[in-house]
Amino acid sequence: MKTRKIRLKTVEDLREFVQTADRCSFDVDILNGETRIDAKSIMGVMSLDLTKDLEVLCEGEDPDLERVFTEYAAE
């Protein structure tokens, strides 16, 4: 299982991340404290505090998801 930290700054960033996660055949989740949210759920991701870095867990590898991780990597 891989863990990455990302920062989504705009609604367009959020949409691209969720759409990319949704195309993955494996689980992609976001940890928010003790809560685990399905990264494929736009409503779930929209409910998060996007002013903070998001910790993303993924069960597999996908080149498009890796590109998104690089593009939105938390600084």
N, C-alpha and C positions, 0 to 999 in steps of 0.2 A: 504494500500500500504506500503510495506517495503522498506527501503533504507539501503543499505550496501556499505561499501567501500572495494574495493579489489585492489590488485596489481598483474598484470600479468607480470612475469619476462622473460618468454621465449615464443617462438612461440608455443611450445607444451602446455604451460599453456593456451595461447590464444585459441588454437584449442579445448582443453578440455572444456573450459568455454563456447565457442560458441556452441559446440555439445550438452552440457548439457542444455543450455538455449533453444536450438532448440527443444528439446524433451518435453519442458513444454507446456501445453495447454493454458497458459495465457501469457500476454505480459511481456517481460523482456527488459528493456531499460537501456541505459547508458546516464547519463547527462555529457555533456562536455561544461561547461559554459552555454550558452543559448540554445545550440543545444542538441536535444534528438536523440540518435542513437539506432536503433534496435539491441539488443545484439545477435540476431539470425543471423545477417548478418556478415559473416567473413570479407568481404571487409570493411564494416562500422567500425568494431572494429579495423581492421588493420590500418585504417586511423587516429586513435587516437594517442596521445603522451603517449606511454606506460611507460615512465619514471615517470609518475605521477600516483597518486591513481585515481581509477575510481569509480564514484558514480553510483551504480546499483539500479534501481527501479524495483520492481516486484509486480505484481497484485495478486499473489497467493502463495501457498507453495508447495514445492516439496522436498522430502528427498535428492535426488541427487544434486539438486541445493544448498540446505543447506550445504551439504558436501563440495561442491566447494567453497561456501562462507567462510567456516571455513578454508579450505586448503589455500586459497589465500587472507585471511583477511589482510588488510593493517595494518602495524605495527604502 
